[in-house]
Amino acid sequence: MSVQCRVSVDDSQFIENVRFQVVPRIGESVSMSRDGAFANLRVSRVLHLPEGESPDGSLVVLELTSKIL
């Protein structure tokens, strides 16, 4: 089973849907394809939305950063 999350990178307005095996925790690093290349990103924020808040059914929003914390 996987969890669909809405992901925003470096405070970008572009948001994409990404599936994870488990919801990453703040401070963890994740690898994902970004602009055709793989990037290692760090989780800076995790938001759990109340049911019905997200139009696509994603109830978890992740904010990721490429900057070293």
C-alpha positions in Angstrom: 0.0 0.0 0.0 1.3 3.5 -0.8 0.4 7.0 0.2 -0.3 9.7 -2.3 1.2 13.1 -1.3 1.1 16.5 -2.9 4.7 17.8 -3.1 6.1 21.3 -3.3 9.8 21.9 -3.8 11.6 25.0 -2.5 8.4 27.0 -2.0 7.6 26.6 -5.7 4.0 27.2 -6.9 4.3 24.0 -8.9 2.8 21.1 -7.0 2.9 17.5 -8.1 1.4 14.2 -6.8 3.9 11.6 -5.7 3.4 8.2 -4.2 5.5 7.1 -1.2 5.5 3.7 0.6 5.2 5.7 3.9 4.9 9.4 4.7 8.4 10.8 5.1 9.2 12.6 8.3 10.6 16.1 8.8 14.4 16.0 8.3 14.4 12.8 6.2 15.8 12.8 2.7 13.9 11.6 -0.3 15.0 11.0 -3.9 12.7 11.9 -6.8 12.8 12.9 -10.4 13.0 16.6 -10.9 13.4 18.3 -14.3 14.5 15.0 -15.8 17.2 14.2 -13.3 17.1 12.6 -9.8 17.4 15.0 -6.9 18.0 14.3 -3.2 15.6 16.5 -1.2 15.0 17.1 2.4 11.5 17.1 4.0 11.0 20.5 5.6 7.3 20.3 6.4 4.5 17.8 6.5 0.8 18.9 6.5 -2.0 16.5 7.2 -5.2 18.0 5.7 -8.7 17.3 7.0 -10.7 15.1 4.7 -12.3 17.0 1.9 -9.7 19.8 1.9 -7.8 18.5 -1.2 -9.6 18.3 -4.6 -7.6 15.3 -5.7 -8.0 13.2 -2.5 -4.4 13.7 -1.3 -4.6 14.3 2.5 -0.8 14.8 3.0 1.2 17.8 1.6 5.0 17.7 1.8 7.2 20.7 1.4 10.7 19.6 0.3 13.9 21.7 0.0 17.1 21.2 -2.0 19.0 23.4 0.5 21.0 21.7 3.3 19.3 22.3 6.6 
